[in-house]
Amino acid sequence: MRDDAITLETALASFAQRLNAAAPDAALRAAMIRCIESDLDRLPLPGAGRTLARWQQLAAVAGIDLALFKLFEGHTDALAILAELNAAPFAGHGIWGVWAAEPPNARVRVSQPDNGQVRLDGRKAWCSGAQQVDYALLTAWDADDRPYLVAVQLDQPGVSIDAQAWQAVGMASTASVDVHLDNAVGHCVGESGDYLARPGFWQGGAGIAAGWYGAAVALARSLHQQRRQGRPDPHADAHLGSVDAALLGAAAAMRECAAWIDAHPREDARLPVQRLRAQVEMAVEQVSRHVGRALGATPFCRDAHFARLAADLPVFIRQSHAERDLAQLGQVLAARDAEDWSL
């Protein structure tokens, strides 16, 4: 499966260069269309025996460009959700997104159900890639506050995008914008509550960690290359040693979590995935710190690929909610009869 990851990385490498052009949105969409037309988006499904291979391919894309990864991960997550819930709401091909953020001041309502088709009204916040995708799976609520997952074709009357609030420098080109829905047509995917109750919910959440890891590896490779070619520098070597230890620990955690998911495909993966995300996040923060201190300003200023990853990664990793996620992990552990920390 490692060969597939290399094939994907090779196929997208030329598009990574285009992201420095004047029209990065168009370059990102072109890269995604290339993936779809070449079936490179058809990753192994989570829990189907090749979860690690799926994460390897996600990590490969993240190492090329995190804005591209944002689109790729959302699209492939949507395909996995549709497969798990046995749904095919639209016949046409295109780029998918998944929009499940639920801030209290932005909620979409479903109404007028008719054989799975509904009408949608409201504002959906944090809609990543809305300016590039064709379809989206979004969470919405009926009049009785029951949750639904709804598939929406974005090129229709009643759907408008407001990107003015997005002021990010990192992750600038895959803006997480507001989408306004005014009597737009949607199609329910599964029954009420299926999106959160399915095993793939937490399995899919680990794919983000694969992206964090892939970006950190790309930064670490710059340090490794510099140490192979540079003059003796024990301080830089110490930074490389710290980076190696952090990445090897995170990689071991990813392999262990993938093996657990494949061995327990129908079980709740919340605990192993929350542990994995915490471990990978801490490793990525260590790698970013050590690489920056070892290399100094030069790659931030003169290496376009490095500079883009270094700017995007601090924004992208905030898909973790930091101490809130750690508190949730602690609560899950505190409710268990025993810990499992023995060797």
C-alpha positions as CSV (number, residue, x, y, z in Angstrom):
1,M,0.0,0.0,0.0
2,R,3.0,2.3,0.4
3,D,3.3,2.3,-3.4
4,D,-0.2,3.7,-3.7
5,A,0.7,6.6,-1.4
6,I,3.8,7.4,-3.5
7,T,1.7,7.3,-6.7
8,L,-0.8,9.7,-5.2
9,E,2.0,12.0,-4.0
10,T,3.7,11.9,-7.4
11,A,0.5,12.6,-9.3
12,L,-0.2,15.7,-7.2
13,A,3.3,17.1,-6.9
14,S,3.0,19.3,-10.0
15,F,-0.2,20.8,-8.7
16,A,1.5,21.8,-5.5
17,Q,3.7,24.2,-7.5
18,R,0.6,25.9,-8.9
19,L,-0.6,26.9,-5.5
20,N,2.0,29.7,-5.6
21,A,0.2,31.1,-8.6
22,A,-2.2,34.1,-8.7
23,A,-5.3,31.9,-8.6
24,P,-4.7,29.3,-5.8
25,D,-8.5,28.5,-5.7
26,A,-8.5,27.3,-9.3
27,A,-5.3,25.3,-8.7
28,L,-6.8,23.5,-5.7
29,R,-10.0,22.7,-7.6
30,A,-7.9,21.5,-10.6
31,A,-5.9,19.2,-8.3
32,M,-9.1,17.7,-6.8
33,I,-10.6,17.2,-10.2
34,R,-7.4,15.4,-11.2
35,C,-7.8,13.1,-8.2
36,I,-11.4,12.3,-9.0
37,E,-10.8,11.6,-12.7
38,S,-7.8,9.4,-11.8
39,D,-9.8,7.5,-9.0
40,L,-7.1,8.7,-6.6
41,D,-9.9,9.7,-4.2
42,R,-11.0,6.0,-3.9
43,L,-9.2,5.3,-0.6
44,P,-9.7,2.2,1.4
45,L,-12.7,2.6,3.7
46,P,-12.1,3.0,7.4
47,G,-12.4,-0.3,9.3
48,A,-12.2,-2.4,6.2
49,G,-8.8,-3.9,6.9
50,R,-6.6,-1.3,5.3
51,T,-7.1,1.7,7.6
52,L,-3.4,2.4,7.8
53,A,-3.2,2.5,4.0
54,R,-5.9,5.1,4.0
55,W,-4.0,7.2,6.5
56,Q,-0.8,6.8,4.6
57,Q,-2.4,8.4,1.5
58,L,-4.0,11.2,3.6
59,A,-0.6,11.9,5.1
60,A,1.0,12.0,1.7
61,V,-1.4,14.7,0.5
62,A,-0.9,16.7,3.6
63,G,2.8,16.7,3.1
64,I,2.3,18.3,-0.3
65,D,-0.1,21.0,0.8
66,L,-2.5,21.4,3.7
67,A,-5.0,23.4,1.7
68,L,-5.2,20.6,-0.8
69,F,-5.4,18.1,2.0
70,K,-8.4,20.0,3.5
71,L,-10.3,19.5,0.3
72,F,-9.1,15.9,-0.2
73,E,-9.8,14.8,3.4
74,G,-13.3,16.3,3.3
75,H,-14.1,14.8,0.0
76,T,-12.8,11.3,0.9
77,D,-14.6,11.5,4.3
78,A,-17.8,12.2,2.5
79,L,-17.4,9.2,0.2
80,A,-16.8,7.0,3.3
81,I,-19.9,8.4,5.0
82,L,-22.0,7.8,1.9
83,A,-20.7,4.2,1.6
84,E,-21.3,3.5,5.3
85,L,-24.9,4.8,5.2
86,N,-25.5,3.2,1.7
87,A,-26.5,6.5,0.1
88,A,-26.0,7.9,-3.4
89,P,-27.9,11.2,-3.4
90,F,-26.6,12.5,-6.7
91,A,-25.6,10.9,-10.0
92,G,-23.0,13.4,-11.1
93,H,-19.3,13.4,-10.1
94,G,-17.8,16.3,-8.2
95,I,-16.0,17.5,-5.1
96,W,-17.7,16.8,-1.8
97,G,-17.3,18.5,1.6
98,V,-18.5,17.6,5.1
99,W,-19.8,20.5,7.2
100,A,-20.8,19.4,10.7
101,A,-19.8,22.3,12.9
102,E,-22.6,23.4,15.2
103,P,-21.9,26.8,16.8
104,P,-24.9,28.0,18.8
105,N,-25.5,31.0,16.6
106,A,-25.6,29.1,13.3
107,R,-28.1,26.3,12.8
108,V,-29.7,24.9,9.7
109,R,-33.3,23.7,9.8
110,V,-34.9,21.0,7.7
111,S,-38.6,21.1,6.8
112,Q,-41.2,19.8,4.3
113,P,-39.9,16.2,4.2
114,D,-41.0,14.4,1.0
115,N,-39.6,10.9,0.5
116,G,-36.2,11.8,1.8
117,Q,-36.1,15.3,0.2
118,V,-36.2,18.3,2.5
119,R,-36.0,22.0,2.4
120,L,-33.2,23.8,4.2
121,D,-33.1,27.2,5.8
122,G,-30.5,28.9,7.9
123,R,-26.8,29.7,8.1
124,K,-24.1,27.0,8.2
125,A,-20.8,28.1,9.7
126,W,-17.2,26.8,9.1
127,C,-17.9,25.4,5.7
128,S,-14.4,24.5,4.5
129,G,-13.8,24.7,0.8
130,A,-17.3,26.0,0.0
131,Q,-15.9,28.0,-2.9
132,Q,-14.4,24.9,-4.5
133,V,-16.8,22.0,-3.8
134,D,-19.8,20.9,-5.7
135,Y,-21.7,18.9,-3.0
136,A,-21.8,18.9,0.7
137,L,-23.0,16.7,3.6
138,L,-24.2,19.0,6.3
139,T,-25.8,18.6,9.7
140,A,-29.3,20.1,10.2
141,W,-32.2,19.9,12.6
142,D,-35.9,19.5,12.3
143,A,-38.6,21.3,14.3
144,D,-38.3,18.7,17.1
145,D,-34.5,19.2,17.4
146,R,-33.7,15.9,15.9
147,P,-30.4,15.9,13.9
148,Y,-30.1,14.9,10.3
149,L,-27.3,14.6,7.8
150,V,-28.3,16.2,4.5
151,A,-26.7,16.1,1.1
152,V,-26.8,19.4,-0.8
153,Q,-25.9,20.4,-4.3
154,L,-24.4,23.8,-4.0
155,D,-25.1,25.0,-7.5
156,Q,-28.8,25.7,-7.0
157,P,-31.1,28.6,-6.1
158,G,-31.2,29.3,-2.4
159,V,-27.5,28.6,-1.7
160,S,-25.2,31.6,-1.2
161,I,-21.7,31.9,0.2
162,D,-20.3,34.7,2.4
163,A,-16.5,34.6,2.6
164,Q,-16.0,38.0,4.1
165,A,-15.4,36.8,7.6
166,W,-12.5,34.6,6.6
167,Q,-9.3,36.6,7.4
168,A,-6.8,33.8,7.8
169,V,-3.3,33.9,6.4
170,G,-2.6,30.3,7.1
171,M,-5.1,28.1,5.2
172,A,-6.2,31.2,3.3
173,S,-7.2,29.4,0.1
174,T,-9.6,26.8,1.6
175,A,-11.7,29.4,3.4
176,S,-14.1,28.0,6.0
177,V,-16.9,30.4,5.2
178,D,-20.6,30.8,6.0
179,V,-23.1,29.2,3.7
180,H,-26.7,30.6,3.7
181,L,-29.6,28.4,2.7
182,D,-32.9,29.8,1.8
183,N,-35.5,27.1,0.9
184,A,-32.7,25.1,-0.7
185,V,-33.3,21.4,-1.6
186,G,-31.5,18.7,0.3
187,H,-31.6,14.9,0.5
188,C,-31.5,13.1,3.9
189,V,-28.6,10.6,4.2
190,G,-29.7,7.9,6.6
191,E,-32.2,8.4,9.5
192,S,-32.1,10.9,12.2
193,G,-29.0,10.4,14.4
194,D,-27.2,8.0,12.0
195,Y,-24.3,10.3,11.3
196,L,-23.2,10.5,14.9
197,A,-24.1,6.9,15.9
198,R,-22.2,5.1,13.1
199,P,-18.8,3.6,13.9
200,G,-17.2,5.6,11.1
201,F,-17.8,8.9,12.9
202,W,-14.8,8.4,15.2
203,Q,-12.9,6.3,12.7
204,G,-13.1,9.3,10.3
205,G,-11.9,11.6,13.0
206,A,-8.6,10.0,13.0
207,G,-8.0,10.9,9.4
208,I,-7.4,14.5,10.5
209,A,-4.5,13.3,12.7
210,A,-3.0,11.6,9.6
211,G,-3.0,15.0,8.0
212,W,-1.3,16.7,11.0
213,Y,1.3,13.9,10.9
214,G,2.0,14.2,7.2
215,A,2.6,17.9,7.3
216,A,4.9,17.5,10.3
217,V,6.9,14.8,8.4
218,A,7.4,17.2,5.5
219,L,8.8,19.9,7.8
220,A,11.0,17.3,9.5
221,R,12.4,16.2,6.2
222,S,13.7,19.7,5.6
223,L,15.7,19.5,8.8
224,H,16.9,16.0,8.0
225,Q,18.2,17.1,4.6
226,Q,19.9,20.2,6.2
227,R,21.7,18.0,8.7
228,R,22.9,15.6,6.1
229,Q,24.4,18.4,4.0
230,G,25.2,21.0,6.6
231,R,28.3,21.7,8.7
232,P,28.6,20.0,12.2
233,D,26.1,21.5,14.6
234,P,25.4,19.6,17.8
235,H,22.4,21.8,18.7
236,A,20.7,21.2,15.3
237,D,21.5,17.5,15.7
238,A,19.8,17.5,19.1
239,H,16.7,19.1,17.5
240,L,16.7,16.4,14.9
241,G,16.9,13.7,17.6
242,S,13.9,15.3,19.3
243,V,12.0,15.4,16.1
244,D,12.7,11.7,15.4
245,A,11.5,10.6,18.8
246,A,8.3,12.6,18.5
247,L,7.5,11.3,15.0
248,L,8.3,7.7,15.8
249,G,6.0,7.8,18.8
250,A,3.2,9.3,16.8
251,A,3.7,6.8,14.0
252,A,3.5,3.9,16.4
253,A,0.3,5.3,17.9
254,M,-1.2,5.6,14.4
255,R,-0.3,2.0,13.5
256,E,-1.7,0.7,16.8
257,C,-4.9,2.7,16.4
258,A,-5.4,1.6,12.7
259,A,-4.9,-2.0,13.8
260,W,-7.5,-1.6,16.6
261,I,-10.0,-0.1,14.2
262,D,-9.6,-2.9,11.7
263,A,-9.9,-5.5,14.4
264,H,-13.0,-3.8,15.8
265,P,-14.7,-2.2,12.8
266,R,-18.2,-2.0,14.4
267,E,-17.1,-0.9,17.9
268,D,-17.0,2.7,19.2
269,A,-13.6,4.0,18.4
270,R,-13.9,7.2,20.5
271,L,-11.2,6.3,23.1
272,P,-8.5,5.1,20.7
273,V,-9.1,8.0,18.3
274,Q,-9.1,10.6,21.0
275,R,-5.9,9.2,22.4
276,L,-4.3,9.2,18.9
277,R,-5.3,12.8,18.1
278,A,-3.8,13.9,21.4
279,Q,-0.6,12.1,20.8
280,V,-0.2,13.3,17.2
281,E,-1.0,16.9,18.2
282,M,1.7,16.9,20.8
283,A,4.2,15.4,18.4
284,V,3.4,17.9,15.7
285,E,3.8,20.8,18.1
286,Q,7.2,19.4,19.2
287,V,8.3,18.9,15.5
288,S,7.2,22.5,14.6
289,R,9.1,24.0,17.5
290,H,12.3,22.0,17.0
291,V,12.4,22.4,13.2
292,G,12.0,26.1,13.4
293,R,14.7,26.5,16.1
294,A,17.1,24.3,14.2
295,L,16.7,25.9,10.8
296,G,16.2,29.5,11.6
297,A,14.5,32.0,9.3
298,T,15.9,30.7,5.9
299,P,13.3,28.1,4.9
300,F,10.4,30.3,6.2
301,C,11.6,33.0,3.8
302,R,13.1,31.2,0.8
303,D,11.4,27.7,0.6
304,A,7.9,28.1,-0.8
305,H,6.8,24.6,0.2
306,F,8.2,24.8,3.7
307,A,6.8,28.4,4.3
308,R,3.3,27.4,3.2
309,L,3.2,24.3,5.4
310,A,4.7,26.3,8.3
311,A,2.0,29.0,7.9
312,D,-0.9,26.5,7.4
313,L,-0.1,23.9,10.1
314,P,-0.7,26.1,13.2
315,V,-4.2,27.0,11.8
316,F,-5.0,23.6,10.6
317,I,-4.1,21.8,13.8
318,R,-6.6,23.9,15.6
319,Q,-9.2,21.5,14.4
320,S,-8.1,20.0,17.7
321,H,-9.8,21.9,20.6
322,A,-6.7,21.6,22.8
323,E,-7.6,21.3,26.5
324,R,-11.2,20.7,25.7
325,D,-10.4,17.6,23.8
326,L,-8.0,16.5,26.5
327,A,-10.7,17.1,29.2
328,Q,-13.1,14.9,27.2
329,L,-10.4,12.2,27.0
330,G,-9.8,12.4,30.7
331,Q,-13.6,12.1,31.3
332,V,-13.8,9.0,29.2
333,L,-10.8,7.5,31.1
334,A,-12.2,8.5,34.5
335,A,-15.5,6.6,33.8
336,R,-13.6,3.3,33.1
337,D,-13.1,0.8,35.9
338,A,-9.4,0.4,35.2
339,E,-6.7,2.0,33.1
340,D,-4.7,0.0,30.5
341,W,-1.2,1.4,30.8
342,S,0.7,-1.8,31.5
343,L,3.4,-2.9,29.0
